[in-house]
């Protein structure tokens, strides 16, 4: 494989972490974005890292506030119309192609939306929090496990509002998953199956190099990842299947689809869990197109051990026990198998319902024990950025970081080809081959946060 990994799971050192935490306290005290208080109609000083595709949501939110700056690597690509809208609607907004320059110039931001390829999530989010800004980062939170753990540390030190872009986490439907399980409507849940039809991968042979398209800042697109010349199959979407830049189909969808199981079954509370790849091998350049990955979690409090199996690219589980006759297995979604009955939900934890249909009709709706979100997933984060009273959105970086760690541990099993035990306490596995994939050094000029 061409990807250059490095075991950075033990970084930063305790001494460096304590030093950085002390510095974080100073920044927290004086950062304008945190010191400010807001009237009900006052606008957030916002920036968006990315402007095209998924990033358009962050730009649109910023235009409804005070959009200070936008960083977009490809001003002539998918983002062209959005950039034109920005320059017309908000002519004072500064436009950059390199987010490092944006943060160098703007240290008084209140909120930053990050929507880049996975390999740039960490660096952009870190710089935003260090500037005292709240951060909304698309899923998965980071490209590597090391990065996820570091963002958790910094978010805890800075106490800024954070949210990962797994929108289903703010839905009523995911709350029904939790409330049905916690009410005992399914009985004990010992088995979960999560499915995605995504097939992101890359072949063994890298395409021929090409000239960089006009208007694309290739240096900024590569960011902290190992440099390579521009070629087909990367920008602006297919990067997900490449080892150096994406996290595969698992990283793309599991932060949505597995979210209900991780939250409802409290899988984030375990000290460690096992993970093994039952089907699917990476290519020289990319992740497996098809995969079956099995996670094993020990008991949590009064909840029994549970096996969660992930399928993507066309792989599916055996027909769930309680699925009604004539109903096909979902191409995307989850099945929770309980002692009493089962439950299914969709790709983003939507459409929660008990199985079979007869049981669903006879079972009372569970008592509401989780507060419902007002204003939507992004709106909840923006409200927290205005309130600055310590309230965190529900998919804040503490939870989202753990969810991302659990998800990306599946890639450790795929890339190492071995069953591993991963520790949420230490951020390492019991397997040195797998540990080599926990993180990597950043490219020269992009080392900030990696040392």
C-alpha positions, -999 to +999 in steps of 0.1 A: +000+000+000+012+035-008-003+051+023+023+062+048+010+056+083+027+062+116+018+051+151+009+083+168-016+069+193+005+079+223+009+115+211+007+141+225+028+133+256+012+139+290+036+169+294+027+184+261-010+178+267-009+196+301+010+224+285-014+227+257-044+225+281-029+254+301-025+274+269-061+265+260-073+280+292-057+313+283-071+313+248-105+305+262-104+334+286-096+360+259-109+347+226-135+373+214-158+346+201-162+331+237-162+363+256-191+378+237-227+376+248-256+378+223-289+395+221-316+374+206-312+389+171-274+393+171-255+375+144-227+350+147-193+358+131-190+327+109-166+310+085-171+280+062-143+257+052-156+245+019-183+260-003-194+234-028-215+202-024-220+193+013-203+225+023-230+247+008-250+241+040-223+259+061-221+288+037-259+292+036-260+292+074-232+318+074-251+340+050-279+341+075-255+353+101-223+374+095-202+354+070-167+367+077-148+343+054-149+312+032-121+289+023-127+268-009-099+251-028-117+250-061-133+284-069-142+273-104-157+239-097-188+228-079-185+258-055-185+284-083-222+293-080-221+294-042-190+317-043-208+340-068-238+341-044-215+350-015-197+378-034-231+392-044-250+388-012-221+394+012-194+415-006-173+420+026-168+382+030-131+373+024-125+343+001-095+320+005-083+288-010-062+277+019-079+276+053-045+281+071-045+317+057-081+322+068-074+313+104-042+334+103-063+364+093-094+359+114-090+352+151-123+364+163-147+339+148-177+326+168-186+295+146-169+275+118-184+249+096-160+223+082-169+204+051-138+191+033-126+156+023-119+135+055-082+141+056-086+179+062-113+176+089-088+175+118-066+204+109-094+227+100-114+218+131-084+221+154-075+256+142-111+267+146-113+256+182-080+271+190-094+304+176-122+301+202-149+292+176-176+266+179-172+239+152-196+219+131-176+192+112-190+167+087-187+130+094-166+111+100-151+135+125-116+127+113-095+106+089-077+087+117-082+076+153-053+097+165-070+128+151-104+119+167-089+116+201-069+148+198-101+167+188-119+153+218-091+166+241-090+200+226-128+204+226-129+194+263-102+220+271-117+248+250-153+241+260-166+254+227-198+241+212-192+213+188-212+191+165-205+163+140-226+163+109-245+130+115-278+147+111-299+117+123-285+122+158-308+151+163-339+133+150-369+121+170-364+087+153-330+080+169-345+089+202-371+063+197-344+037+191-329+046+225-363+048+243-376+015+229-344-003+240-342+015+274-379+007+281-373-030+275-396-032+245-372-055+227-360-074+257-322-079+258-304-069+226-274-091+218-273-087+181-273-058+157-268-057+119-260-024+101-261-022+063-249+003+036-250-001-002-220+023-007-191+008-027-162+033-023-129+019-033-098+025-055-079+001-076-044-013-074-031+011-101-030+048-097-043+068-128-018+088-148-010+122-135-027+152-152-023+190-150-041+206-121-074+221-134-075+258-135-087+274-103-079+244-081-054+249-053-040+214-053-016+222-024-045+231-002-066+202-013-038+177-004-034+195+030-016+173+056-019+141+035+011+127+015+016+147-016+007+132-050+002+147-084-033+154-096-051+125-113-086+113-121-108+098-094-100+122-065-116+156-068-143+164-062-160+133-048-143+100-054-116+106-028-136+086-003-123+053-016-086+062-015-066+052+015-047+085+018-078+108+017-110+090+027-122+063+051-141+041+027-178+031+028-175+024+065-162+058+073-187+075+050-219+059+063-213+042+097-214+074+117-250+077+104-261+041+104-244+027+135-252+058+155-284+044+169-267+013+182-238+031+197-260+055+215-289+032+226-267+003+236-241+026+252-213+011+232-192+042+238-189+033+275-168+001+271-131+001+279-124-021+249-140-042+221-130-066+194-133-061+157-125-084+128-130-083+090-149-113+078-151-103+042-133-077+020-096-068+015-082-034+007-065-029-027-031-013-030-047+022-031-082+018-017-106+003+008-127-028+001-156-024-022-175-050-003-171-058+034-185-076+064-170-065+097-179-079+131-176-059+163-178-076+197-187-054+228-187-066+264-215-060+289-222-024+299-239-020+332-270-042+331-268-046+293-255-079+280-226-084+255-236-075+220-223-084+185-227-057+158-220-067+122-214-041+095-221-049+058-215-027+027-212-029-010-240-054-015-233-077+015-263-083+037-271-103+068-292-134+070-329-126+069-338-110+103-359-132+125-389-109+129-390-093+094-425-097+081-431-120+052-428-102+019-406-074+033-372-072+017-340-067+037-331-030+036-302-019+014-293+007+040-302+006+077-301-013+109-317-043+126-318-047+163-325-083+174-340-085+209-353-114+231-389-102+227-389-087+192-368-068+168-365-032+155-354-016+123-342+019+113-329+035+081-295+047+069-296+078+091-316+061+119-349+073+104-381+053+102-377+035+135-403+007+140-407-025+159-408-059+141-429-078+133-458-055+125-482-073+149-459-065+178-455-029+166-492-024+168-496-040+202-466-023+219-472+012+235-449+040+224-421+042+249-420+071+275-401+101+262-369+104+283-346+122+259-352+159+251-361+166+215-340+189+194-355+222+182-341+239+151-325+209+135-290+195+138-271+225+125-295+249+141-290+233+175-252+238+172-256+275+161-279+281+190-253+267+214-227+290+197-249+319+206-258+308+241-223+300+252-236+287+285-218+254+284-246+235+267-233+210+241-253+197+211-259+159+214-233+149+188-206+170+203-170+160+198-168+140+230-196+116+218-188+120+181-151+113+187-159+080+204-184+071+177-157+078+151-131+058+169-155+028+170-163+032+133-126+036+122-115+006+143-133-014+116-107+000+091-079-011+114-092-047+110-096-044+073-062-029+067-043-052+091-063-083+080-064-095+116-088-096+145-079-069+170-090-056+204-092-019+205-091+002+237-111+033+240-090+042+270-056+041+254-065+046+217-045+015+207-050-021+198-034-053+210-019-057+176+012-038+164+003-043+127-031-026+133-015+001+155+005+012+124-028+025+110-038+046+140-024+078+125+004+093+104+028+123+104+015+154+085+032+167+054+057+195+058+039+228+063+008+211+077+023+197+109+002+218+133-016+196+158+002+164+148+033+167+171 
